[in-house]
Amino acid sequence: MGKTKAGIKKEHLVRFLLCGLTGVAINQTLFIKGLTMTSTIHASLLMLCTPLLITLFAFWILKEKITVGKIIGLTLGISGALLLIMSKEINGTASLNGDLFIVLNAIAYTFYFMLVKPLMNEYAPLHVIRWVFTFGFILILPFGWTQFSAAEWPQFEWSHWVSLASIVICGTFLAYLFNVYGLKQLGAAVTGSYIYTQPVFAAVIAILFLDEKFTVEKLIAGIMIFGGVFLVSRKAPPIEQE
């Protein structure tokens, strides 16, 4: 009783719809568009505004506890991100419009984190992801159909299909699944803070496959980012009773 045939409580339909809108339709559209207009590392760096927003909203709306360690960790991680952002790409691949799309994408994903958190108390992670993607697919279909129809599918080689499958399965489905699982086990602030590691992995991949340059500034910033993640995710030791 109280559930629709789809297995979602009626009072949660709007929340699932908003999760599909912010977490899939807006988030993926803006990120892919922004990525085509800016550099790989630059895009990953701008995503670092997500954990800051998540932490602030988690403290304000979800009433999650924010400690001195988390504040120091966030400050350290964001400082490392700013160091990377201020070191401009030599090839000038980053653009203002592309950066704006990435920032808006990060804001949309922040709202998704806030919206999906209460659903984890009612449904299993896989159930949440299934319906978030269902609503997201319906919402994004009108905007993506033109590009989908324009793709020359018969011309795809096996490497293209492998790349597409990797993006859909690993970069999208598993990423969202692990995120909602982390939300349930760790909370919004800690889960969001792990996005600090994204620029480091992006830098390594970009250096290996995209021929981008590695600098001392990037090394220092990476160390700062990992230090921030450690401090934010570290649990405070229990207080011993005398």
Contacts in CASP RR format, 6 or more apart in sequence:
PFRMAT RR
TARGET T0000
AUTHOR 0000-0000-0000
METHOD contacts of the structure
MODEL  1
MGKTKAGIKKEHLVRFLLCGLTGVAINQTLFIKGLTMTSTIHASLLMLCT
PLLITLFAFWILKEKITVGKIIGLTLGISGALLLIMSKEINGTASLNGDL
FIVLNAIAYTFYFMLVKPLMNEYAPLHVIRWVFTFGFILILPFGWTQFSA
AEWPQFEWSHWVSLASIVICGTFLAYLFNVYGLKQLGAAVTGSYIYTQPV
FAAVIAILFLDEKFTVEKLIAGIMIFGGVFLVSRKAPPIEQE
2 9 0 8 1.000
2 10 0 8 1.000
3 9 0 8 1.000
3 10 0 8 1.000
4 10 0 8 1.000
4 13 0 8 1.000
6 131 0 8 1.000
8 16 0 8 1.000
8 131 0 8 1.000
9 122 0 8 1.000
12 119 0 8 1.000
12 122 0 8 1.000
15 115 0 8 1.000
15 118 0 8 1.000
15 119 0 8 1.000
16 119 0 8 1.000
16 131 0 8 1.000
16 132 0 8 1.000
16 135 0 8 1.000
17 135 0 8 1.000
18 111 0 8 1.000
18 115 0 8 1.000
19 112 0 8 1.000
19 115 0 8 1.000
19 116 0 8 1.000
19 119 0 8 1.000
19 128 0 8 1.000
19 132 0 8 1.000
19 135 0 8 1.000
20 112 0 8 1.000
20 132 0 8 1.000
20 133 0 8 1.000
20 135 0 8 1.000
20 136 0 8 1.000
20 139 0 8 1.000
21 135 0 8 1.000
21 136 0 8 1.000
21 139 0 8 1.000
22 108 0 8 1.000
22 109 0 8 1.000
22 111 0 8 1.000
22 112 0 8 1.000
22 115 0 8 1.000
23 108 0 8 1.000
23 109 0 8 1.000
23 111 0 8 1.000
23 112 0 8 1.000
23 132 0 8 1.000
23 136 0 8 1.000
24 132 0 8 1.000
24 133 0 8 1.000
24 135 0 8 1.000
24 136 0 8 1.000
24 137 0 8 1.000
24 139 0 8 1.000
24 140 0 8 1.000
25 136 0 8 1.000
25 139 0 8 1.000
25 140 0 8 1.000
25 143 0 8 1.000
26 104 0 8 1.000
26 105 0 8 1.000
26 108 0 8 1.000
27 105 0 8 1.000
27 108 0 8 1.000
27 109 0 8 1.000
27 112 0 8 1.000
28 140 0 8 1.000
28 172 0 8 1.000
29 140 0 8 1.000
29 143 0 8 1.000
29 144 0 8 1.000
30 101 0 8 1.000
30 102 0 8 1.000
30 104 0 8 1.000
30 105 0 8 1.000
30 108 0 8 1.000
31 43 0 8 1.000
31 101 0 8 1.000
31 102 0 8 1.000
31 105 0 8 1.000
33 98 0 8 1.000
33 101 0 8 1.000
34 43 0 8 1.000
34 97 0 8 1.000
34 98 0 8 1.000
34 99 0 8 1.000
34 101 0 8 1.000
34 102 0 8 1.000
34 105 0 8 1.000
35 43 0 8 1.000
35 102 0 8 1.000
37 95 0 8 1.000
37 97 0 8 1.000
37 98 0 8 1.000
37 101 0 8 1.000
38 46 0 8 1.000
38 93 0 8 1.000
38 94 0 8 1.000
38 95 0 8 1.000
38 98 0 8 1.000
38 99 0 8 1.000
38 102 0 8 1.000
39 89 0 8 1.000
39 91 0 8 1.000
39 92 0 8 1.000
39 93 0 8 1.000
39 94 0 8 1.000
39 206 0 8 1.000
39 212 0 8 1.000
40 202 0 8 1.000
40 205 0 8 1.000
40 206 0 8 1.000
40 210 0 8 1.000
40 212 0 8 1.000
41 84 0 8 1.000
41 89 0 8 1.000
41 199 0 8 1.000
41 202 0 8 1.000
41 203 0 8 1.000
41 206 0 8 1.000
41 212 0 8 1.000
41 218 0 8 1.000
42 85 0 8 1.000
42 89 0 8 1.000
42 93 0 8 1.000
42 94 0 8 1.000
42 99 0 8 1.000
42 102 0 8 1.000
43 98 0 8 1.000
43 102 0 8 1.000
43 202 0 8 1.000
44 198 0 8 1.000
44 199 0 8 1.000
44 201 0 8 1.000
44 202 0 8 1.000
44 203 0 8 1.000
45 81 0 8 1.000
45 84 0 8 1.000
45 85 0 8 1.000
45 199 0 8 1.000
46 85 0 8 1.000
46 99 0 8 1.000
46 102 0 8 1.000
46 103 0 8 1.000
46 106 0 8 1.000
47 102 0 8 1.000
47 105 0 8 1.000
47 106 0 8 1.000
47 109 0 8 1.000
47 195 0 8 1.000
47 198 0 8 1.000
48 77 0 8 1.000
48 78 0 8 1.000
48 81 0 8 1.000
48 106 0 8 1.000
48 195 0 8 1.000
48 196 0 8 1.000
48 198 0 8 1.000
48 199 0 8 1.000
48 225 0 8 1.000
49 103 0 8 1.000
49 106 0 8 1.000
49 107 0 8 1.000
50 106 0 8 1.000
50 109 0 8 1.000
50 110 0 8 1.000
50 113 0 8 1.000
50 192 0 8 1.000
50 195 0 8 1.000
51 74 0 8 1.000
51 189 0 8 1.000
51 192 0 8 1.000
51 193 0 8 1.000
51 194 0 8 1.000
51 195 0 8 1.000
51 196 0 8 1.000
51 232 0 8 1.000
52 74 0 8 1.000
52 78 0 8 1.000
53 106 0 8 1.000
53 107 0 8 1.000
53 110 0 8 1.000
54 110 0 8 1.000
54 113 0 8 1.000
54 114 0 8 1.000
54 188 0 8 1.000
54 189 0 8 1.000
54 191 0 8 1.000
54 192 0 8 1.000
54 193 0 8 1.000
55 66 0 8 1.000
55 70 0 8 1.000
55 74 0 8 1.000
55 188 0 8 1.000
55 189 0 8 1.000
55 192 0 8 1.000
55 193 0 8 1.000
55 232 0 8 1.000
57 110 0 8 1.000
57 113 0 8 1.000
57 114 0 8 1.000
57 188 0 8 1.000
58 64 0 8 1.000
58 66 0 8 1.000
58 114 0 8 1.000
58 187 0 8 1.000
58 188 0 8 1.000
58 189 0 8 1.000
59 65 0 8 1.000
59 66 0 8 1.000
59 189 0 8 1.000
61 114 0 8 1.000
62 114 0 8 1.000
62 117 0 8 1.000
62 188 0 8 1.000
64 187 0 8 1.000
64 188 0 8 1.000
64 189 0 8 1.000
66 189 0 8 1.000
67 236 0 8 1.000
69 231 0 8 1.000
69 232 0 8 1.000
69 234 0 8 1.000
70 189 0 8 1.000
70 231 0 8 1.000
70 232 0 8 1.000
72 228 0 8 1.000
72 231 0 8 1.000
73 227 0 8 1.000
73 228 0 8 1.000
73 229 0 8 1.000
73 230 0 8 1.000
73 231 0 8 1.000
73 232 0 8 1.000
74 193 0 8 1.000
74 228 0 8 1.000
74 232 0 8 1.000
76 224 0 8 1.000
76 225 0 8 1.000
76 227 0 8 1.000
76 228 0 8 1.000
76 231 0 8 1.000
77 196 0 8 1.000
77 224 0 8 1.000
77 225 0 8 1.000
77 227 0 8 1.000
77 228 0 8 1.000
77 229 0 8 1.000
79 224 0 8 1.000
80 220 0 8 1.000
80 221 0 8 1.000
80 222 0 8 1.000
80 224 0 8 1.000
80 225 0 8 1.000
81 196 0 8 1.000
81 199 0 8 1.000
81 221 0 8 1.000
81 225 0 8 1.000
83 217 0 8 1.000
83 220 0 8 1.000
83 221 0 8 1.000
83 224 0 8 1.000
84 199 0 8 1.000
84 217 0 8 1.000
84 218 0 8 1.000
84 221 0 8 1.000
84 222 0 8 1.000
87 215 0 8 1.000
87 217 0 8 1.000
87 218 0 8 1.000
87 221 0 8 1.000
88 94 0 8 1.000
89 212 0 8 1.000
90 213 0 8 1.000
113 179 0 8 1.000
113 183 0 8 1.000
113 188 0 8 1.000
113 191 0 8 1.000
113 192 0 8 1.000
114 188 0 8 1.000
116 128 0 8 1.000
116 132 0 8 1.000
116 180 0 8 1.000
116 183 0 8 1.000
117 183 0 8 1.000
117 187 0 8 1.000
117 188 0 8 1.000
119 128 0 8 1.000
120 128 0 8 1.000
120 180 0 8 1.000
120 183 0 8 1.000
120 184 0 8 1.000
125 177 0 8 1.000
125 180 0 8 1.000
125 181 0 8 1.000
125 184 0 8 1.000
126 177 0 8 1.000
128 180 0 8 1.000
129 173 0 8 1.000
129 176 0 8 1.000
129 177 0 8 1.000
129 180 0 8 1.000
132 176 0 8 1.000
133 173 0 8 1.000
133 176 0 8 1.000
156 164 0 8 1.000
179 191 0 8 1.000
182 190 0 8 1.000
182 191 0 8 1.000
183 191 0 8 1.000
186 233 0 8 1.000
189 232 0 8 1.000
190 232 0 8 1.000
190 233 0 8 1.000
193 228 0 8 1.000
193 229 0 8 1.000
193 232 0 8 1.000
193 233 0 8 1.000
194 229 0 8 1.000
194 233 0 8 1.000
196 225 0 8 1.000
196 226 0 8 1.000
196 228 0 8 1.000
196 229 0 8 1.000
196 232 0 8 1.000
197 225 0 8 1.000
197 226 0 8 1.000
197 229 0 8 1.000
199 221 0 8 1.000
199 222 0 8 1.000
199 225 0 8 1.000
200 222 0 8 1.000
200 225 0 8 1.000
200 226 0 8 1.000
203 212 0 8 1.000
203 214 0 8 1.000
203 218 0 8 1.000
203 222 0 8 1.000
206 212 0 8 1.000
207 213 0 8 1.000
207 214 0 8 1.000
END
